[in-house]
Every structure is written in structure tokens, then in C-alpha cells.
């Protein structure tokens, strides 16, 4: 029997104090994993539907087999783990700017960690996803899945904001093959202005509203998953 709250890791990072903890649900005794950055809650294993749908919707738009997938943002690992469930995925690179987060999974502290790190297709890379996207591509991918910021308007770090501009989206598109897919998670409702900007680079993009049960409120909540396809040059 563990205490209701158990701190699994604490580290002082360049973005602030990062904490991984787990707690027992008082009703079900289910183990719930939570990540905080300073006083702000970043993610919880209570709410993984939209993270999983990011992978499902992104891969559903991809064509062909032997897909090379890049995930920006490791977090609790649910997006990456869901991507690995697609047999077409040949390789999965996950980039995270916080070495601590990668370490959690290497130590198999989280529910999906073993499925990730023991899969030969997976490579965890400590790097700044946004800096990688600004640079000339060394590798191009079939699918890029991004879940780092709260939304295009609410970034975790000011240095991320340029990716959501016209120029930033064009730079990201260089890292995709023709007909490659870019999918983005957002905590905000569908944003018409951002959708129009995305449409200019990824014609025919869609903003999917993902609705899920919220056990804390007894109602429902929703996130947005944007999906766009890079058409041939």
C-alpha cells in the first residue's frame, strides 16, 4: 500500500521544477500518474484519450507501409505507445527537451514505459524539437506528431512560438515526405485563425474535436487534434 501521493522524481530543469508523482484514486485505488512544472499541472494519466487520438488520427491520414514517425514531446508516453500499435510503423523517434522525462521511461516508471523502451522500433532523443524543425532536415518522416505546448497560442516556452507562424510551419513541412502528415494536439477549442494558417501549408487540413469523460467534474472535456497532409511539391 503506497501513500496517497508518492513523488517518483523531482528535478530542477531549465523550464522550472519538474515533478513526477503518482497517487491512488480514493474510490478505485487506480494508480494515477501526474506531471507538474512548478505549480502548473502538465499532464495526468486520467486524461489520455486525446493524446492517443493524436497518434490514431495522424496515422489514419498516412498512406503506405514502413512508416517513419517522429513524435515531438514524450510526456507520459501515450501518443508514442499508441503509434507503435500501428503495424505500419517501421521506426519511431521521440524527441523531448527534458532529459528527466526520457529518464523516467528508461527507468520504466510509467505504465507504458516498458512497451516503449523495449520495442526495437523506438528511439528516444534528448533535443529541442523546435530547434530541430528550424534546422535543415537530416531525415524526413512520413508522420510528425506534436504534443508539447498547451496550444499554438499558449506555449510552454516563448521560443516555441515561431513554429506556429507561416514560416515555422513551412520549415516543419520540409521534414516531411510528399504526402507526409503533420498532427498537432491542442488544449484549446479549434482555432479558425490557426487552422487557416495551417491550411496554407497543409491543404485540406482538419481540426478534430476530441471529447472525453472528465471524472473530476463528472462531465466531459475536449481537446483539439489538427491533422494536415503535405501535398507533393
C-alpha positions in Angstrom: 0.0 0.0 0.0 1.5 3.3 -1.0 0.8 6.8 0.3 -2.0 8.7 -1.5 0.7 10.8 -3.1 4.1 9.5 -3.9 6.8 11.6 -5.5 8.6 9.4 -8.1 11.0 12.1 -9.3 11.8 15.8 -8.8 14.3 17.7 -10.9 15.2 21.4 -11.4 15.1 22.0 -15.2 15.7 25.0 -17.4 11.9 25.4 -17.6 11.3 25.1 -13.8 10.8 22.4 -11.2 9.6 19.2 -12.8 7.8 16.7 -10.7 6.5 13.2 -11.4 4.2 11.8 -8.9 1.5 9.1 -8.6 -1.5 8.9 -6.4 -4.1 6.3 -5.6 -7.7 7.2 -6.7 -9.6 7.2 -3.4 -12.6 5.4 -4.9 -11.0 2.9 -7.3 -7.4 2.7 -5.9 -6.2 3.1 -9.5 -2.7 4.5 -9.8 -2.8 7.9 -11.4 0.4 9.5 -12.7 0.8 13.3 -12.8 3.4 15.7 -14.1 3.8 19.2 -12.7 6.1 22.0 -13.9 6.3 24.4 -11.0 2.8 24.8 -9.7 1.3 24.0 -13.1 -0.2 20.6 -14.0 1.1 19.5 -17.3 -0.5 16.1 -17.8 -2.3 13.3 -16.0 -2.9 9.6 -16.8 -6.5 10.3 -16.0 -6.8 12.1 -19.4 -5.0 10.3 -22.2 -7.8 10.0 -24.8 -6.7 13.0 -26.9 -3.0 12.1 -26.7 -3.9 8.6 -28.1 -6.2 10.2 -30.7 -3.3 12.4 -31.8 -1.5 9.2 -32.9 -4.6 7.5 -34.2 -5.8 10.4 -36.3 -2.4 11.3 -37.6 -1.6 7.7 -38.7 -5.1 7.3 -40.2 -4.2 10.1 -42.6 -0.9 8.5 -43.6 -0.5 6.3 -46.7 1.9 3.4 -47.4 3.7 1.0 -45.2 7.1 1.1 -43.4 6.2 4.5 -41.9 8.9 6.6 -40.2 7.3 8.6 -37.4 8.6 11.5 -35.3 6.9 12.4 -32.0 7.6 15.8 -30.5 7.0 15.6 -26.8 7.4 12.3 -24.8 5.4 13.1 -21.7 3.6 10.1 -20.2 4.2 8.2 -23.4 0.6 7.6 -24.6 1.0 9.2 -28.0 4.1 7.2 -28.8 2.8 3.9 -27.4 -0.4 4.3 -29.5 1.7 4.9 -32.6 3.5 1.7 -32.0 0.2 -0.2 -32.1 0.1 0.5 -35.9 1.9 -2.3 -37.6 2.8 0.0 -40.5 5.2 2.0 -38.2 8.8 0.9 -39.1 10.6 3.4 -36.8 9.5 5.8 -34.1 11.8 8.7 -32.9 10.6 10.6 -29.9 12.2 14.0 -29.1 12.0 15.6 -25.7 13.8 18.7 -24.4 13.9 17.4 -20.8 16.3 14.7 -20.1 14.4 13.9 -17.0 11.3 12.8 -18.9 13.4 10.4 -21.1 14.9 9.1 -17.9 11.5 8.2 -16.4 10.8 6.0 -19.3 14.3 4.4 -19.4 13.7 3.5 -15.8 10.2 2.2 -16.7 8.5 4.4 -14.1 5.3 4.9 -16.1 2.6 2.5 -17.3 3.6 2.5 -20.9 7.3 2.8 -20.4 8.2 -0.8 -20.9 6.2 -1.0 -24.2 8.1 2.0 -25.5 11.7 1.3 -24.5 11.6 -2.5 -25.2 10.3 -2.0 -28.7 13.2 -2.1 -31.2 11.4 0.5 -33.3 11.7 3.2 -30.7 14.5 5.7 -30.3 14.3 8.4 -27.5 16.2 11.5 -28.4 17.1 14.3 -26.0 16.8 17.5 -28.1 14.8 20.7 -28.7 12.1 19.7 -31.1 11.6 23.3 -32.2 15.3 23.8 -32.9 15.3 20.6 -34.9 12.4 21.9 -37.0 14.2 25.2 -37.7 17.3 23.4 -39.0 17.7 21.8 -42.4 16.3 18.3 -42.3 18.8 15.4 -41.9 15.9 12.9 -42.1 12.4 13.2 -43.5 9.4 11.5 -42.0 6.1 10.1 -43.1 4.3 11.4 -39.9 5.1 14.1 -37.4 3.0 14.1 -34.2 3.4 17.1 -31.8 2.3 17.4 -28.2 4.4 19.9 -26.3 2.6 23.2 -25.8 -0.9 23.8 -24.4 -1.9 25.2 -27.8 -0.5 27.3 -30.6 -1.5 30.4 -28.6 -0.3 29.2 -25.2 3.3 27.8 -25.4 5.3 26.4 -22.6 8.3 28.5 -23.6 8.4 31.7 -25.7 11.0 30.1 -28.1 8.3 27.7 -29.3 6.0 30.4 -30.7 7.7 30.7 -34.1 6.8 27.2 -35.1 3.1 28.2 -35.3 3.7 31.0 -37.7 3.6 30.7 -41.5 7.4 30.5 -41.7 7.6 28.0 -38.9 5.0 25.6 -40.4 6.8 25.8 -43.8 10.1 24.9 -42.0 8.4 21.9 -40.3 6.9 20.8 -43.6 10.5 20.4 -45.0 10.9 17.5 -42.5 8.0 15.5 -44.2 8.0 13.5 -47.3 5.4 14.3 -50.0 2.0 13.3 -48.7 3.5 13.2 -45.2 1.2 14.0 -42.2 1.5 16.6 -39.5 -0.8 16.2 -36.5 -0.9 18.6 -33.5 -2.5 18.3 -30.1 -4.1 21.4 -28.5 -5.8 22.0 -25.2 -7.9 24.9 -26.8 -11.0 24.6 -28.9 -10.5 24.6 -32.7 -8.8 27.9 -33.7 -10.1 29.3 -37.0 -7.1 31.6 -37.4 -4.6 28.9 -36.8 -6.5 26.4 -39.0 -6.3 28.9 -41.9 -2.6 29.3 -41.3 -2.2 25.5 -41.3 -4.3 25.2 -44.4 -1.8 27.4 -46.3 0.9 24.8 -45.8 -1.1 21.7 -45.5 -4.1 22.0 -47.8 -7.3 20.2 -46.6 -6.2 20.2 -43.0 -8.9 19.3 -40.4 -9.4 20.3 -36.8 -10.8 17.3 -34.9 -12.5 18.0 -31.6 -11.9 15.1 -29.2 -14.5 14.8 -26.4 -13.8 12.6 -23.4 -15.3 11.9 -20.0 -13.9 14.0 -17.2 -14.0 12.1 -13.9 -13.0 15.1 -11.9 -16.0 17.2 -13.0 -18.5 14.4 -13.7 -19.0 15.9 -17.2 -17.0 15.9 -20.4 -14.0 17.9 -21.6 -12.5 18.3 -25.1 -9.1 18.8 -26.8 -8.3 19.5 -30.5 -6.2 17.5 -32.9 -5.2 19.2 -36.1 -4.3 17.0 -39.0 -2.7 18.2 -42.3 -1.1 16.4 -45.2 1.9 17.8 -47.2 1.0 17.5 -50.8 3.6 16.8 -53.5 5.8 19.7 -54.5 
